[in-house]
Amino acid sequence: MAKSIEAFRDERGHLHDSPEMAVIADIAASLGRVGDEGGLTNGVARLILDKRREIEQAFSDLDRLLATQPMLAELIDHPARRRLRA
């Protein structure tokens, strides 16, 4: 007999059992291949999700610092730095 289930879809359209697993899949897709044959990607994505509070705080701190120091923001957004980050 058919049953109704609750599932969570990631950005690629794959279904997952939990919202966390769907978000991990999305983060992993954003990261691309990490390590040999991409074997580290899911682990790194899970770590990002697990450390979300600390990572968000770091970005918040960066945003605050850049807002108070426009020259620092310009250095960080310099085209040469963008090439290094790509």
C-alpha positions in Angstrom: 0.0 0.0 0.0 1.3 3.5 -0.8 2.1 5.7 2.1 2.7 9.4 2.4 6.1 10.5 3.6 7.8 13.7 4.7 10.9 14.5 2.7 13.1 17.6 2.1 14.3 18.5 -1.4 17.7 20.1 -2.0 18.4 22.6 -4.8 19.1 19.8 -7.2 15.8 18.2 -6.6 17.0 15.2 -4.6 15.0 14.1 -1.6 16.3 13.7 1.9 15.0 12.4 5.2 15.8 15.6 7.2 16.3 19.3 6.5 19.8 19.0 7.7 20.7 16.4 5.1 19.1 18.6 2.3 21.2 21.6 3.5 24.3 19.5 3.7 23.7 18.4 0.1 23.3 22.0 -1.0 26.5 23.1 0.8 28.4 20.2 -0.7 27.1 21.1 -4.2 28.3 24.7 -3.6 31.7 23.5 -2.5 32.3 21.3 -5.5 34.9 18.6 -5.2 37.0 18.7 -2.0 39.8 16.2 -1.7 40.6 13.2 -3.9 37.5 12.3 -5.9 35.4 14.7 -3.8 35.5 12.3 -0.8 35.7 15.2 1.7 32.9 17.3 0.4 30.1 15.9 2.5 32.2 15.9 5.6 33.2 19.5 5.1 29.6 20.5 4.4 28.5 18.7 7.6 31.2 20.6 9.5 30.1 23.9 8.1 26.5 23.1 9.2 27.7 21.9 12.7 29.8 25.1 13.1 27.1 27.4 11.7 27.0 29.7 14.8 30.7 30.2 14.8 30.9 30.8 11.1 28.0 33.2 11.1 29.6 35.1 13.9 32.9 35.3 12.0 31.0 36.7 8.9 29.1 39.1 11.2 32.4 40.3 12.7 33.9 40.8 9.2 30.9 42.8 8.0 31.1 45.0 11.1 34.9 45.6 10.6 34.4 46.3 6.9 31.6 48.8 7.7 33.9 50.7 10.0 37.0 50.6 7.8 36.1 51.3 4.2 39.8 51.0 3.1 39.9 47.4 4.5 36.8 46.6 2.5 38.4 47.9 -0.6 41.5 45.8 0.0 39.5 42.6 0.5 37.4 43.3 -2.6 40.4 44.2 -4.8 40.3 42.5 -8.2 43.6 40.7 -7.6 42.3 39.3 -4.3 39.1 38.1 -6.1 41.2 36.1 -8.6 43.0 34.5 -5.6 39.7 33.6 -4.0 38.2 32.1 -7.2 
